[in-house]
């Protein structure tokens, strides 16, 4: 079960990083338009 939890945490952290990167891209695009 420990291994499953570690994999789950890695997937969640990776997903958060992807979401953060997308958010930064959107903010940059908005700043460029302004």
Secondary structure, 3 states (H helix, E strand, C coil): CHHHHHHHHHHHHHHHHHHHHHHHHHHHHHHHHC
